[in-house]
Amino acid sequence: MGRMGFIHDKLDIKFLILYITSRLAGPVDFTTLAELSFCDEGVSYFEFAEALAELVDTQHLDLGEDQRYTITDKGRRNGAICESSLAFSVRQRCEANLARINAVLRRDAQIRTETLPREDGSGVTLRLILDDDKGNLMTLDMLTVSQDQASRLAERFREQPERLYQKILQLLLEEEL
């Protein structure tokens, strides 16, 4: 039985993967890249996984230590040459899916935390960082008693960083009675 969709072979899948990764706002894991690539009925899981591995082997994509994929300069150049071979409808579906993922990637990049053990062993410094599109809004260093406490506080910060920022501003701008 013939394949459905506009993607017909592994080479088409490679073009699709390069198209997608060239438009991502940051590195993504295997699952996210797979979800983005399954925008056409012609993409099968096994061919996708094989094409992805080959793109890493040929240095079109880089697989970082964090097991997330980014496009290389070589991949960007070669992908740009071939992207017109993708069907317009496939590119449109990719763009719609990429908009959603890129919003999440940009948001995640603006909220960062770091834990730094103190040299004297008296605890852990937790650094909370909140950026916007133009740069840093806030960096706050806090002493915590343990790595566990720092991890819990970091997770709470990642959930609602704007709330902490607003509370700090509110306290600093509050008029004394």
Secondary structure as GFF3:
##gff-version 3
##sequence-region A 1 177
A	DSSP	alpha_helix	10	21	.	.	.	ID=ss1
A	DSSP	beta_strand	28	29	.	.	.	ID=ss2
A	DSSP	alpha_helix	30	37	.	.	.	ID=ss3
A	DSSP	alpha_helix	45	57	.	.	.	ID=ss4
A	DSSP	beta_strand	61	63	.	.	.	ID=ss5
A	DSSP	beta_strand	68	71	.	.	.	ID=ss6
A	DSSP	alpha_helix	73	82	.	.	.	ID=ss7
A	DSSP	three_ten_helix	83	85	.	.	.	ID=ss8
A	DSSP	alpha_helix	88	110	.	.	.	ID=ss9
A	DSSP	beta_strand	111	117	.	.	.	ID=ss10
A	DSSP	beta_strand	124	132	.	.	.	ID=ss11
A	DSSP	beta_strand	135	144	.	.	.	ID=ss12
A	DSSP	alpha_helix	147	159	.	.	.	ID=ss13
A	DSSP	alpha_helix	161	173	.	.	.	ID=ss14
###
